[in-house]
Amino acid sequence: MTKSDFVELIQKNGEFETKAAAEKALKAFTDSVTELLVAKDSISLVGFGTFSTAEVAEKSGKVPGTDKTYTKAAHTAPKFKIGKTLKDAVAGN
C-alpha cells in the first residue's frame, strides 16, 4: 500500500471530507510521535501498541568473508511493542 492509498483509507475510516484533511491528520500523528521519540519519551495507545526508544550499546563485528572489522557507535533506536487487540486482530481471532 502506498502513502496515497493509506491516506484514502484514513479518509474513509475517519470520515474526513477531503484527502487533504486526512493527510493533515496523518502528518500530525507522525510528527507528534516523532517529536515524542526525539525527546526520548514514549506513548502507549491501549490495544494498538507502544512507541518508545531504547539505548543500543556500541557493537563491534567482523565483515563475513574478510578480515575487516567494524564498530557501530552507540545510539538511540525507536521501538514499537504491539498491543494485544492489534495482535489478535492480525492473527484473525
NUROSE-927156 format. One record per atom (N, C-alpha, C): atom name; residue in three letters; x, z, y. Coordinates in nm, 3 decimals, decimal comma. Each point is the difference from the previous one (the first is absolute). Layout:
% residues N
<kero><atom>CA</atom><res>ALA</res><x>X</x><z>Z</z><y>Y</y></kero>
...
END
This chain:
% residues 93
<kero><atom>N</atom><res>MET</res><x>0,085</x><z>0,000</z><y>-0,117</y></kero>
<kero><atom>CA</atom><res>MET</res><x>-0,085</x><z>0,000</z><y>0,117</y></kero>
<kero><atom>C</atom><res>MET</res><x>0,090</x><z>0,000</z><y>0,124</y></kero>
<kero><atom>N</atom><res>THR</res><x>-0,034</x><z>-0,082</z><y>0,094</y></kero>
<kero><atom>CA</atom><res>THR</res><x>0,075</x><z>-0,006</z><y>0,125</y></kero>
<kero><atom>C</atom><res>THR</res><x>-0,055</x><z>0,102</z><y>0,099</y></kero>
<kero><atom>N</atom><res>LYS</res><x>0,074</x><z>0,023</z><y>0,108</y></kero>
<kero><atom>CA</atom><res>LYS</res><x>-0,047</x><z>0,092</z><y>0,103</y></kero>
<kero><atom>C</atom><res>LYS</res><x>-0,132</x><z>-0,048</z><y>0,058</y></kero>
<kero><atom>N</atom><res>SER</res><x>-0,012</x><z>-0,131</z><y>0,020</y></kero>
<kero><atom>CA</atom><res>SER</res><x>-0,123</x><z>-0,057</z><y>0,055</y></kero>
<kero><atom>C</atom><res>SER</res><x>-0,119</x><z>0,028</z><y>-0,092</y></kero>
<kero><atom>N</atom><res>ASP</res><x>0,021</x><z>-0,017</z><y>-0,130</y></kero>
<kero><atom>CA</atom><res>ASP</res><x>-0,106</x><z>0,029</z><y>-0,098</y></kero>
<kero><atom>C</atom><res>ASP</res><x>-0,036</x><z>0,149</z><y>0,004</y></kero>
<kero><atom>N</atom><res>PHE</res><x>0,103</x><z>0,084</z><y>0,014</y></kero>
<kero><atom>CA</atom><res>PHE</res><x>-0,023</x><z>0,144</z><y>0,004</y></kero>
<kero><atom>C</atom><res>PHE</res><x>-0,078</x><z>0,040</z><y>0,125</y></kero>
<kero><atom>N</atom><res>VAL</res><x>0,031</x><z>-0,063</z><y>0,112</y></kero>
<kero><atom>CA</atom><res>VAL</res><x>-0,075</x><z>0,026</z><y>0,124</y></kero>
<kero><atom>C</atom><res>VAL</res><x>-0,147</x><z>-0,036</z><y>-0,018</y></kero>
<kero><atom>N</atom><res>GLU</res><x>-0,027</x><z>-0,112</z><y>-0,068</y></kero>
<kero><atom>CA</atom><res>GLU</res><x>-0,138</x><z>-0,040</z><y>-0,027</y></kero>
<kero><atom>C</atom><res>GLU</res><x>-0,071</x><z>0,104</z><y>-0,088</y></kero>
<kero><atom>N</atom><res>LEU</res><x>0,072</x><z>0,055</z><y>-0,098</y></kero>
<kero><atom>CA</atom><res>LEU</res><x>-0,056</x><z>0,103</z><y>-0,087</y></kero>
<kero><atom>C</atom><res>LEU</res><x>-0,031</x><z>0,127</z><y>0,081</y></kero>
<kero><atom>N</atom><res>ILE</res><x>0,091</x><z>0,037</z><y>0,090</y></kero>
<kero><atom>CA</atom><res>ILE</res><x>-0,024</x><z>0,116</z><y>0,087</y></kero>
<kero><atom>C</atom><res>ILE</res><x>-0,120</x><z>-0,026</z><y>0,089</y></kero>
<kero><atom>N</atom><res>GLN</res><x>-0,011</x><z>-0,122</z><y>0,050</y></kero>
<kero><atom>CA</atom><res>GLN</res><x>-0,114</x><z>-0,034</z><y>0,086</y></kero>
<kero><atom>C</atom><res>GLN</res><x>-0,131</x><z>0,018</z><y>-0,077</y></kero>
<kero><atom>N</atom><res>LYS</res><x>-0,002</x><z>-0,047</z><y>-0,124</y></kero>
<kero><atom>CA</atom><res>LYS</res><x>-0,121</x><z>0,009</z><y>-0,082</y></kero>
<kero><atom>C</atom><res>LYS</res><x>-0,032</x><z>0,146</z><y>-0,034</y></kero>
<kero><atom>N</atom><res>ASN</res><x>0,100</x><z>0,073</z><y>-0,052</y></kero>
<kero><atom>CA</atom><res>ASN</res><x>-0,024</x><z>0,138</z><y>-0,044</y></kero>
<kero><atom>C</atom><res>ASN</res><x>-0,021</x><z>0,097</z><y>0,116</y></kero>
<kero><atom>N</atom><res>GLY</res><x>0,066</x><z>-0,025</z><y>0,113</y></kero>
<kero><atom>CA</atom><res>GLY</res><x>-0,014</x><z>0,087</z><y>0,116</y></kero>
<kero><atom>C</atom><res>GLY</res><x>-0,112</x><z>-0,042</z><y>0,093</y></kero>
<kero><atom>N</atom><res>GLU</res><x>-0,065</x><z>-0,110</z><y>-0,034</y></kero>
<kero><atom>CA</atom><res>GLU</res><x>-0,109</x><z>-0,054</z><y>0,079</y></kero>
<kero><atom>C</atom><res>GLU</res><x>0,042</x><z>-0,023</z><y>0,146</y></kero>
<kero><atom>N</atom><res>PHE</res><x>0,123</x><z>-0,051</z><y>0,018</y></kero>
<kero><atom>CA</atom><res>PHE</res><x>0,047</x><z>-0,036</z><y>0,134</y></kero>
<kero><atom>C</atom><res>PHE</res><x>-0,065</x><z>-0,132</z><y>0,038</y></kero>
<kero><atom>N</atom><res>GLU</res><x>-0,028</x><z>-0,017</z><y>0,128</y></kero>
<kero><atom>CA</atom><res>GLU</res><x>-0,066</x><z>-0,121</z><y>0,045</y></kero>
<kero><atom>C</atom><res>GLU</res><x>0,093</x><z>-0,121</z><y>0,001</y></kero>
<kero><atom>N</atom><res>THR</res><x>0,129</x><z>0,024</z><y>0,026</y></kero>
<kero><atom>CA</atom><res>THR</res><x>0,095</x><z>-0,111</z><y>0,006</y></kero>
<kero><atom>C</atom><res>THR</res><x>0,124</x><z>0,030</z><y>-0,083</y></kero>
<kero><atom>N</atom><res>LYS</res><x>0,072</x><z>-0,107</z><y>-0,035</y></kero>
<kero><atom>CA</atom><res>LYS</res><x>0,127</x><z>0,017</z><y>-0,069</y></kero>
<kero><atom>C</atom><res>LYS</res><x>0,101</x><z>0,070</z><y>0,090</y></kero>
<kero><atom>N</atom><res>ALA</res><x>-0,008</x><z>-0,027</z><y>0,129</y></kero>
<kero><atom>CA</atom><res>ALA</res><x>0,093</x><z>0,062</z><y>0,096</y></kero>
<kero><atom>C</atom><res>ALA</res><x>-0,016</x><z>0,153</z><y>-0,002</y></kero>
<kero><atom>N</atom><res>ALA</res><x>-0,123</x><z>0,048</z><y>-0,008</y></kero>
<kero><atom>CA</atom><res>ALA</res><x>-0,025</x><z>0,144</z><y>-0,005</y></kero>
<kero><atom>C</atom><res>ALA</res><x>0,053</x><z>0,059</z><y>-0,129</y></kero>
<kero><atom>N</atom><res>ALA</res><x>-0,017</x><z>-0,072</z><y>-0,111</y></kero>
<kero><atom>CA</atom><res>ALA</res><x>0,050</x><z>0,046</z><y>-0,130</y></kero>
<kero><atom>C</atom><res>ALA</res><x>0,153</x><z>0,003</z><y>0,000</y></kero>
<kero><atom>N</atom><res>GLU</res><x>0,061</x><z>-0,103</z><y>0,059</y></kero>
<kero><atom>CA</atom><res>GLU</res><x>0,146</x><z>-0,005</z><y>0,007</y></kero>
<kero><atom>C</atom><res>GLU</res><x>0,054</x><z>0,112</z><y>0,089</y></kero>
<kero><atom>N</atom><res>LYS</res><x>-0,072</x><z>0,031</z><y>0,107</y></kero>
<kero><atom>CA</atom><res>LYS</res><x>0,039</x><z>0,109</z><y>0,090</y></kero>
<kero><atom>C</atom><res>LYS</res><x>-0,005</x><z>0,133</z><y>-0,075</y></kero>
<kero><atom>N</atom><res>ALA</res><x>-0,102</x><z>0,019</z><y>-0,085</y></kero>
<kero><atom>CA</atom><res>ALA</res><x>-0,012</x><z>0,123</z><y>-0,079</y></kero>
<kero><atom>C</atom><res>ALA</res><x>0,114</x><z>0,010</z><y>-0,101</y></kero>
<kero><atom>N</atom><res>LEU</res><x>0,033</x><z>-0,111</z><y>-0,065</y></kero>
<kero><atom>CA</atom><res>LEU</res><x>0,111</x><z>-0,001</z><y>-0,095</y></kero>
<kero><atom>C</atom><res>LEU</res><x>0,131</x><z>0,032</z><y>0,070</y></kero>
<kero><atom>N</atom><res>LYS</res><x>0,024</x><z>-0,060</z><y>0,116</y></kero>
<kero><atom>CA</atom><res>LYS</res><x>0,122</x><z>0,025</z><y>0,076</y></kero>
<kero><atom>C</atom><res>LYS</res><x>0,008</x><z>0,146</z><y>0,044</y></kero>
<kero><atom>N</atom><res>ALA</res><x>-0,112</x><z>0,056</z><y>0,042</y></kero>
<kero><atom>CA</atom><res>ALA</res><x>-0,004</x><z>0,141</z><y>0,041</y></kero>
<kero><atom>C</atom><res>ALA</res><x>0,037</x><z>0,091</z><y>-0,117</y></kero>
<kero><atom>N</atom><res>PHE</res><x>-0,053</x><z>-0,032</z><y>-0,118</y></kero>
<kero><atom>CA</atom><res>PHE</res><x>0,030</x><z>0,080</z><y>-0,120</y></kero>
<kero><atom>C</atom><res>PHE</res><x>0,148</x><z>-0,009</z><y>-0,036</y></kero>
<kero><atom>N</atom><res>THR</res><x>0,053</x><z>-0,122</z><y>-0,009</y></kero>
<kero><atom>CA</atom><res>THR</res><x>0,141</x><z>-0,016</z><y>-0,041</y></kero>
<kero><atom>C</atom><res>THR</res><x>0,095</x><z>0,058</z><y>0,105</y></kero>
<kero><atom>N</atom><res>ASP</res><x>-0,031</x><z>-0,019</z><y>0,128</y></kero>
<kero><atom>CA</atom><res>ASP</res><x>0,085</x><z>0,057</z><y>0,105</y></kero>
<kero><atom>C</atom><res>ASP</res><x>-0,002</x><z>0,152</z><y>-0,004</y></kero>
<kero><atom>N</atom><res>SER</res><x>-0,116</x><z>0,059</z><y>-0,027</y></kero>
<kero><atom>CA</atom><res>SER</res><x>-0,013</x><z>0,145</z><y>-0,006</y></kero>
<kero><atom>C</atom><res>SER</res><x>0,077</x><z>0,058</z><y>-0,118</y></kero>
<kero><atom>N</atom><res>VAL</res><x>-0,012</x><z>-0,062</z><y>-0,116</y></kero>
<kero><atom>CA</atom><res>VAL</res><x>0,074</x><z>0,046</z><y>-0,118</y></kero>
<kero><atom>C</atom><res>VAL</res><x>0,150</x><z>-0,014</z><y>0,025</y></kero>
<kero><atom>N</atom><res>THR</res><x>0,042</x><z>-0,111</z><y>0,057</y></kero>
<kero><atom>CA</atom><res>THR</res><x>0,141</x><z>-0,022</z><y>0,031</y></kero>
<kero><atom>C</atom><res>THR</res><x>0,051</x><z>0,108</z><y>0,095</y></kero>
<kero><atom>N</atom><res>GLU</res><x>-0,077</x><z>0,030</z><y>0,104</y></kero>
<kero><atom>CA</atom><res>GLU</res><x>0,040</x><z>0,103</z><y>0,097</y></kero>
<kero><atom>C</atom><res>GLU</res><x>0,017</x><z>0,135</z><y>-0,068</y></kero>
<kero><atom>N</atom><res>LEU</res><x>-0,091</x><z>0,036</z><y>-0,089</y></kero>
<kero><atom>CA</atom><res>LEU</res><x>0,010</x><z>0,126</z><y>-0,073</y></kero>
<kero><atom>C</atom><res>LEU</res><x>0,125</x><z>0,005</z><y>-0,087</y></kero>
<kero><atom>N</atom><res>LEU</res><x>0,026</x><z>-0,109</z><y>-0,072</y></kero>
<kero><atom>CA</atom><res>LEU</res><x>0,114</x><z>-0,003</z><y>-0,091</y></kero>
<kero><atom>C</atom><res>LEU</res><x>0,133</x><z>0,002</z><y>0,076</y></kero>
<kero><atom>N</atom><res>VAL</res><x>0,006</x><z>-0,067</z><y>0,114</y></kero>
<kero><atom>CA</atom><res>VAL</res><x>0,122</x><z>0,003</z><y>0,083</y></kero>
<kero><atom>C</atom><res>VAL</res><x>0,027</x><z>0,143</z><y>0,046</y></kero>
<kero><atom>N</atom><res>ALA</res><x>-0,106</x><z>0,075</z><y>0,028</y></kero>
<kero><atom>CA</atom><res>ALA</res><x>0,012</x><z>0,140</z><y>0,042</y></kero>
<kero><atom>C</atom><res>ALA</res><x>0,021</x><z>0,093</z><y>-0,121</y></kero>
<kero><atom>N</atom><res>LYS</res><x>0,013</x><z>-0,059</z><y>-0,119</y></kero>
<kero><atom>CA</atom><res>LYS</res><x>0,019</x><z>0,073</z><y>-0,126</y></kero>
<kero><atom>C</atom><res>LYS</res><x>-0,115</x><z>0,097</z><y>-0,028</y></kero>
<kero><atom>N</atom><res>ASP</res><x>-0,119</x><z>-0,043</z><y>0,037</y></kero>
<kero><atom>CA</atom><res>ASP</res><x>-0,122</x><z>0,075</z><y>-0,027</y></kero>
<kero><atom>C</atom><res>ASP</res><x>-0,070</x><z>-0,069</z><y>-0,116</y></kero>
<kero><atom>N</atom><res>SER</res><x>-0,110</x><z>0,054</z><y>-0,047</y></kero>
<kero><atom>CA</atom><res>SER</res><x>-0,074</x><z>-0,064</z><y>-0,109</y></kero>
<kero><atom>C</atom><res>SER</res><x>-0,149</x><z>0,002</z><y>0,032</y></kero>
<kero><atom>N</atom><res>ILE</res><x>-0,073</x><z>-0,087</z><y>-0,069</y></kero>
<kero><atom>CA</atom><res>ILE</res><x>-0,145</x><z>-0,006</z><y>0,015</y></kero>
<kero><atom>C</atom><res>ILE</res><x>-0,062</x><z>-0,011</z><y>-0,139</y></kero>
<kero><atom>N</atom><res>SER</res><x>-0,099</x><z>0,086</z><y>-0,026</y></kero>
<kero><atom>CA</atom><res>SER</res><x>-0,068</x><z>0,000</z><y>-0,128</y></kero>
<kero><atom>C</atom><res>SER</res><x>-0,143</x><z>-0,049</z><y>0,022</y></kero>
<kero><atom>N</atom><res>LEU</res><x>-0,034</x><z>-0,111</z><y>-0,064</y></kero>
<kero><atom>CA</atom><res>LEU</res><x>-0,136</x><z>-0,053</z><y>0,005</y></kero>
<kero><atom>C</atom><res>LEU</res><x>-0,064</x><z>0,033</z><y>-0,135</y></kero>
<kero><atom>N</atom><res>VAL</res><x>-0,082</x><z>0,103</z><y>-0,002</y></kero>
<kero><atom>CA</atom><res>VAL</res><x>-0,056</x><z>0,053</z><y>-0,124</y></kero>
<kero><atom>C</atom><res>VAL</res><x>-0,066</x><z>-0,110</z><y>-0,082</y></kero>
<kero><atom>N</atom><res>GLY</res><x>0,040</x><z>-0,010</z><y>-0,126</y></kero>
<kero><atom>CA</atom><res>GLY</res><x>-0,054</x><z>-0,100</z><y>-0,092</y></kero>
<kero><atom>C</atom><res>GLY</res><x>0,077</x><z>-0,130</z><y>0,003</y></kero>
<kero><atom>N</atom><res>PHE</res><x>0,065</x><z>-0,031</z><y>0,112</y></kero>
<kero><atom>CA</atom><res>PHE</res><x>0,076</x><z>-0,125</z><y>0,011</y></kero>
<kero><atom>C</atom><res>PHE</res><x>0,146</x><z>0,022</z><y>-0,031</y></kero>
<kero><atom>N</atom><res>GLY</res><x>0,064</x><z>0,092</z><y>0,072</y></kero>
<kero><atom>CA</atom><res>GLY</res><x>0,140</x><z>0,028</z><y>-0,026</y></kero>
<kero><atom>C</atom><res>GLY</res><x>0,067</x><z>0,067</z><y>0,119</y></kero>
<kero><atom>N</atom><res>THR</res><x>0,130</x><z>0,024</z><y>-0,016</y></kero>
<kero><atom>CA</atom><res>THR</res><x>0,079</x><z>0,068</z><y>0,102</y></kero>
<kero><atom>C</atom><res>THR</res><x>0,120</x><z>-0,085</z><y>0,037</y></kero>
<kero><atom>N</atom><res>PHE</res><x>0,015</x><z>-0,025</z><y>0,130</y></kero>
<kero><atom>CA</atom><res>PHE</res><x>0,118</x><z>-0,067</z><y>0,053</y></kero>
<kero><atom>C</atom><res>PHE</res><x>0,095</x><z>0,108</z><y>0,047</y></kero>
<kero><atom>N</atom><res>SER</res><x>0,127</x><z>-0,008</z><y>-0,042</y></kero>
<kero><atom>CA</atom><res>SER</res><x>0,099</x><z>0,100</z><y>0,041</y></kero>
<kero><atom>C</atom><res>SER</res><x>0,139</x><z>-0,065</z><y>0,000</y></kero>
<kero><atom>N</atom><res>THR</res><x>0,101</x><z>0,082</z><y>0,031</y></kero>
<kero><atom>CA</atom><res>THR</res><x>0,138</x><z>-0,049</z><y>-0,004</y></kero>
<kero><atom>C</atom><res>THR</res><x>0,081</x><z>0,089</z><y>-0,094</y></kero>
<kero><atom>N</atom><res>ALA</res><x>0,112</x><z>-0,052</z><y>-0,045</y></kero>
<kero><atom>CA</atom><res>ALA</res><x>0,091</x><z>0,076</z><y>-0,086</y></kero>
<kero><atom>C</atom><res>ALA</res><x>0,143</x><z>-0,031</z><y>0,041</y></kero>
<kero><atom>N</atom><res>GLU</res><x>0,082</x><z>0,102</z><y>-0,003</y></kero>
<kero><atom>CA</atom><res>GLU</res><x>0,142</x><z>-0,019</z><y>0,029</y></kero>
<kero><atom>C</atom><res>GLU</res><x>0,069</x><z>-0,049</z><y>-0,128</y></kero>
<kero><atom>N</atom><res>VAL</res><x>0,072</x><z>-0,111</z><y>0,011</y></kero>
<kero><atom>CA</atom><res>VAL</res><x>0,071</x><z>-0,057</z><y>-0,114</y></kero>
<kero><atom>C</atom><res>VAL</res><x>0,149</x><z>0,025</z><y>0,021</y></kero>
<kero><atom>N</atom><res>ALA</res><x>0,064</x><z>0,059</z><y>-0,098</y></kero>
<kero><atom>CA</atom><res>ALA</res><x>0,142</x><z>0,033</z><y>0,011</y></kero>
<kero><atom>C</atom><res>ALA</res><x>0,088</x><z>-0,124</z><y>-0,007</y></kero>
<kero><atom>N</atom><res>GLU</res><x>0,124</x><z>0,015</z><y>0,047</y></kero>
<kero><atom>CA</atom><res>GLU</res><x>0,097</x><z>-0,109</z><y>-0,010</y></kero>
<kero><atom>C</atom><res>GLU</res><x>0,022</x><z>-0,035</z><y>-0,147</y></kero>
<kero><atom>N</atom><res>LYS</res><x>0,020</x><z>-0,127</z><y>-0,028</y></kero>
<kero><atom>CA</atom><res>LYS</res><x>0,012</x><z>-0,044</z><y>-0,138</y></kero>
<kero><atom>C</atom><res>LYS</res><x>0,118</x><z>-0,097</z><y>-0,014</y></kero>
<kero><atom>N</atom><res>SER</res><x>0,077</x><z>0,019</z><y>-0,104</y></kero>
<kero><atom>CA</atom><res>SER</res><x>0,109</x><z>-0,093</z><y>-0,031</y></kero>
<kero><atom>C</atom><res>SER</res><x>-0,034</x><z>-0,072</z><y>-0,128</y></kero>
<kero><atom>N</atom><res>GLY</res><x>0,047</x><z>-0,121</z><y>-0,012</y></kero>
<kero><atom>CA</atom><res>GLY</res><x>-0,027</x><z>-0,076</z><y>-0,121</y></kero>
<kero><atom>C</atom><res>GLY</res><x>0,102</x><z>-0,109</z><y>-0,021</y></kero>
<kero><atom>N</atom><res>LYS</res><x>-0,014</x><z>-0,071</z><y>-0,111</y></kero>
<kero><atom>CA</atom><res>LYS</res><x>0,091</x><z>-0,108</z><y>-0,035</y></kero>
<kero><atom>C</atom><res>LYS</res><x>-0,081</x><z>-0,128</z><y>-0,014</y></kero>
<kero><atom>N</atom><res>VAL</res><x>0,052</x><z>-0,110</z><y>0,055</y></kero>
<kero><atom>CA</atom><res>VAL</res><x>-0,065</x><z>-0,129</z><y>-0,010</y></kero>
<kero><atom>C</atom><res>VAL</res><x>0,020</x><z>-0,050</z><y>-0,143</y></kero>
<kero><atom>N</atom><res>PRO</res><x>-0,108</x><z>-0,029</z><y>-0,074</y></kero>
<kero><atom>CA</atom><res>PRO</res><x>0,012</x><z>-0,043</z><y>-0,139</y></kero>
<kero><atom>C</atom><res>PRO</res><x>0,086</x><z>-0,127</z><y>-0,013</y></kero>
<kero><atom>N</atom><res>GLY</res><x>0,086</x><z>0,001</z><y>-0,100</y></kero>
<kero><atom>CA</atom><res>GLY</res><x>0,083</x><z>-0,117</z><y>-0,029</y></kero>
<kero><atom>C</atom><res>GLY</res><x>0,126</x><z>-0,011</z><y>0,084</y></kero>
<kero><atom>N</atom><res>THR</res><x>0,021</x><z>0,099</z><y>0,089</y></kero>
<kero><atom>CA</atom><res>THR</res><x>0,120</x><z>-0,001</z><y>0,084</y></kero>
<kero><atom>C</atom><res>THR</res><x>0,057</x><z>0,141</z><y>0,007</y></kero>
<kero><atom>N</atom><res>ASP</res><x>0,114</x><z>0,012</z><y>0,064</y></kero>
<kero><atom>CA</atom><res>ASP</res><x>0,059</x><z>0,132</z><y>0,021</y></kero>
<kero><atom>C</atom><res>ASP</res><x>-0,035</x><z>0,055</z><y>0,139</y></kero>
<kero><atom>N</atom><res>LYS</res><x>-0,083</x><z>-0,073</z><y>0,074</y></kero>
<kero><atom>CA</atom><res>LYS</res><x>-0,035</x><z>0,041</z><y>0,135</y></kero>
<kero><atom>C</atom><res>LYS</res><x>-0,096</x><z>0,120</z><y>-0,003</y></kero>
<kero><atom>N</atom><res>THR</res><x>0,020</x><z>0,090</z><y>0,093</y></kero>
<kero><atom>CA</atom><res>THR</res><x>-0,090</x><z>0,114</z><y>0,015</y></kero>
<kero><atom>C</atom><res>THR</res><x>-0,061</x><z>-0,004</z><y>0,139</y></kero>
<kero><atom>N</atom><res>TYR</res><x>-0,109</x><z>0,072</z><y>0,016</y></kero>
<kero><atom>CA</atom><res>TYR</res><x>-0,067</x><z>0,006</z><y>0,129</y></kero>
<kero><atom>C</atom><res>TYR</res><x>-0,050</x><z>0,141</z><y>0,024</y></kero>
<kero><atom>N</atom><res>THR</res><x>-0,027</x><z>0,029</z><y>0,126</y></kero>
<kero><atom>CA</atom><res>THR</res><x>-0,058</x><z>0,128</z><y>0,038</y></kero>
<kero><atom>C</atom><res>THR</res><x>-0,120</x><z>-0,028</z><y>0,089</y></kero>
<kero><atom>N</atom><res>LYS</res><x>-0,114</x><z>0,052</z><y>-0,038</y></kero>
<kero><atom>CA</atom><res>LYS</res><x>-0,121</x><z>-0,014</z><y>0,080</y></kero>
<kero><atom>C</atom><res>LYS</res><x>-0,019</x><z>0,131</z><y>0,077</y></kero>
<kero><atom>N</atom><res>ALA</res><x>-0,009</x><z>-0,009</z><y>0,130</y></kero>
<kero><atom>CA</atom><res>ALA</res><x>-0,010</x><z>0,119</z><y>0,086</y></kero>
<kero><atom>C</atom><res>ALA</res><x>-0,130</x><z>0,077</z><y>-0,025</y></kero>
<kero><atom>N</atom><res>ALA</res><x>0,004</x><z>0,128</z><y>0,032</y></kero>
<kero><atom>CA</atom><res>ALA</res><x>-0,120</x><z>0,083</z><y>-0,007</y></kero>
<kero><atom>C</atom><res>ALA</res><x>-0,100</x><z>-0,053</z><y>0,103</y></kero>
<kero><atom>N</atom><res>HIS</res><x>-0,128</x><z>0,007</z><y>-0,034</y></kero>
<kero><atom>CA</atom><res>HIS</res><x>-0,102</x><z>-0,051</z><y>0,090</y></kero>
<kero><atom>C</atom><res>HIS</res><x>-0,136</x><z>0,066</z><y>-0,029</y></kero>
<kero><atom>N</atom><res>THR</res><x>-0,094</x><z>-0,026</z><y>0,086</y></kero>
<kero><atom>CA</atom><res>THR</res><x>-0,137</x><z>0,047</z><y>-0,018</y></kero>
<kero><atom>C</atom><res>THR</res><x>-0,084</x><z>-0,118</z><y>-0,049</y></kero>
<kero><atom>N</atom><res>ALA</res><x>-0,077</x><z>0,022</z><y>-0,106</y></kero>
<kero><atom>CA</atom><res>ALA</res><x>-0,081</x><z>-0,107</z><y>-0,058</y></kero>
<kero><atom>C</atom><res>ALA</res><x>-0,149</x><z>0,037</z><y>0,006</y></kero>
<kero><atom>N</atom><res>PRO</res><x>-0,086</x><z>-0,099</z><y>0,024</y></kero>
<kero><atom>CA</atom><res>PRO</res><x>-0,144</x><z>0,027</z><y>-0,003</y></kero>
<kero><atom>C</atom><res>PRO</res><x>-0,048</x><z>0,013</z><y>-0,144</y></kero>
<kero><atom>N</atom><res>LYS</res><x>-0,103</x><z>0,084</z><y>-0,020</y></kero>
<kero><atom>CA</atom><res>LYS</res><x>-0,057</x><z>0,018</z><y>-0,133</y></kero>
<kero><atom>C</atom><res>LYS</res><x>-0,152</x><z>-0,005</z><y>0,010</y></kero>
<kero><atom>N</atom><res>PHE</res><x>-0,062</x><z>-0,040</z><y>-0,110</y></kero>
<kero><atom>CA</atom><res>PHE</res><x>-0,146</x><z>0,004</z><y>-0,009</y></kero>
<kero><atom>C</atom><res>PHE</res><x>-0,036</x><z>0,058</z><y>-0,137</y></kero>
<kero><atom>N</atom><res>LYS</res><x>-0,078</x><z>0,107</z><y>0,000</y></kero>
<kero><atom>CA</atom><res>LYS</res><x>-0,048</x><z>0,060</z><y>-0,125</y></kero>
<kero><atom>C</atom><res>LYS</res><x>-0,148</x><z>-0,031</z><y>-0,011</y></kero>
<kero><atom>N</atom><res>ILE</res><x>-0,038</x><z>-0,070</z><y>-0,105</y></kero>
<kero><atom>CA</atom><res>ILE</res><x>-0,138</x><z>-0,045</z><y>-0,019</y></kero>
<kero><atom>C</atom><res>ILE</res><x>-0,093</x><z>0,119</z><y>-0,027</y></kero>
<kero><atom>N</atom><res>GLY</res><x>-0,120</x><z>-0,009</z><y>0,055</y></kero>
<kero><atom>CA</atom><res>GLY</res><x>-0,101</x><z>0,104</z><y>-0,021</y></kero>
<kero><atom>C</atom><res>GLY</res><x>-0,081</x><z>-0,026</z><y>-0,126</y></kero>
<kero><atom>N</atom><res>LYS</res><x>-0,063</x><z>0,104</z><y>-0,052</y></kero>
<kero><atom>CA</atom><res>LYS</res><x>-0,073</x><z>-0,010</z><y>-0,126</y></kero>
<kero><atom>C</atom><res>LYS</res><x>-0,116</x><z>-0,100</z><y>0,006</y></kero>
<kero><atom>N</atom><res>THR</res><x>-0,076</x><z>0,000</z><y>0,109</y></kero>
<kero><atom>CA</atom><res>THR</res><x>-0,115</x><z>-0,090</z><y>0,011</y></kero>
<kero><atom>C</atom><res>THR</res><x>0,045</x><z>-0,146</z><y>-0,005</y></kero>
<kero><atom>N</atom><res>LEU</res><x>0,106</x><z>-0,034</z><y>0,073</y></kero>
<kero><atom>CA</atom><res>LEU</res><x>0,053</x><z>-0,135</z><y>-0,001</y></kero>
<kero><atom>C</atom><res>LEU</res><x>0,057</x><z>-0,035</z><y>-0,138</y></kero>
<kero><atom>N</atom><res>LYS</res><x>0,071</x><z>0,092</z><y>-0,058</y></kero>
<kero><atom>CA</atom><res>LYS</res><x>0,059</x><z>-0,022</z><y>-0,132</y></kero>
<kero><atom>C</atom><res>LYS</res><x>-0,108</x><z>-0,029</z><y>-0,104</y></kero>
<kero><atom>N</atom><res>ASP</res><x>-0,107</x><z>0,078</z><y>0,003</y></kero>
<kero><atom>CA</atom><res>ASP</res><x>-0,111</x><z>-0,019</z><y>-0,094</y></kero>
<kero><atom>C</atom><res>ASP</res><x>-0,071</x><z>-0,134</z><y>0,025</y></kero>
<kero><atom>N</atom><res>ALA</res><x>-0,017</x><z>-0,036</z><y>0,127</y></kero>
<kero><atom>CA</atom><res>ALA</res><x>-0,068</x><z>-0,126</z><y>0,034</y></kero>
<kero><atom>C</atom><res>ALA</res><x>0,080</x><z>-0,119</z><y>-0,052</y></kero>
<kero><atom>N</atom><res>VAL</res><x>0,131</x><z>0,004</z><y>0,018</y></kero>
<kero><atom>CA</atom><res>VAL</res><x>0,085</x><z>-0,110</z><y>-0,048</y></kero>
<kero><atom>C</atom><res>VAL</res><x>0,002</x><z>-0,006</z><y>-0,152</y></kero>
<kero><atom>N</atom><res>ALA</res><x>-0,003</x><z>0,116</z><y>-0,064</y></kero>
<kero><atom>CA</atom><res>ALA</res><x>0,000</x><z>0,006</z><y>-0,146</y></kero>
<kero><atom>C</atom><res>ALA</res><x>-0,135</x><z>-0,043</z><y>-0,058</y></kero>
<kero><atom>N</atom><res>GLY</res><x>-0,103</x><z>-0,006</z><y>0,083</y></kero>
<kero><atom>CA</atom><res>GLY</res><x>-0,131</x><z>-0,044</z><y>-0,047</y></kero>
<kero><atom>C</atom><res>GLY</res><x>-0,087</x><z>0,111</z><y>-0,052</y></kero>
<kero><atom>N</atom><res>ASN</res><x>0,031</x><z>0,124</z><y>0,036</y></kero>
<kero><atom>CA</atom><res>ASN</res><x>-0,081</x><z>0,113</z><y>-0,047</y></kero>
<kero><atom>C</atom><res>ASN</res><x>-0,116</x><z>0,026</z><y>0,091</y></kero>
END
